[in-house]
Amino acid sequence: MLALRPNCECCDRDLPPESGEARICTFECTFCADCAEGRLGGACPNCGGNLVARPIRPAALLAKYPASTERVVKAHAACG
């Protein structure tokens, strides 16, 4: 099950579970659309994989399967 991380790992922008602006790689590294497409050129700086739109979990299932609250921010060269 996807963790649905709450923020962009690059700029720390909030990305709530219903956000259509979240992008993830196969390891669930999470970025906002602006950072993913602009600064990172569509590639994850951690694994090199492509970044795609994160699926949106239906609101009715968030109570049973809540999104993560753990914020991850890393110092990537492109995020400077």
Rosetta blueprint (number, residue, H / E / L):
1 M L
2 L L
3 A L
4 L L
5 R L
6 P L
7 N E
8 C L
9 E L
10 C L
11 C L
12 D L
13 R L
14 D E
15 L L
16 P L
17 P L
18 E L
19 S L
20 G L
21 E L
22 A E
23 R E
24 I E
25 C L
26 T L
27 F L
28 E L
29 C L
30 T E
31 F E
32 C E
33 A H
34 D H
35 C H
36 A H
37 E H
38 G H
39 R H
40 L L
41 G L
42 G L
43 A E
44 C L
45 P L
46 N L
47 C L
48 G L
49 G L
50 N E
51 L L
52 V E
53 A E
54 R L
55 P L
56 I L
57 R L
58 P L
59 A H
60 A H
61 L H
62 L H
63 A L
64 K L
65 Y L
66 P L
67 A L
68 S L
69 T L
70 E L
71 R L
72 V L
73 V L
74 K L
75 A L
76 H L
77 A H
78 A H
79 C H
80 G L
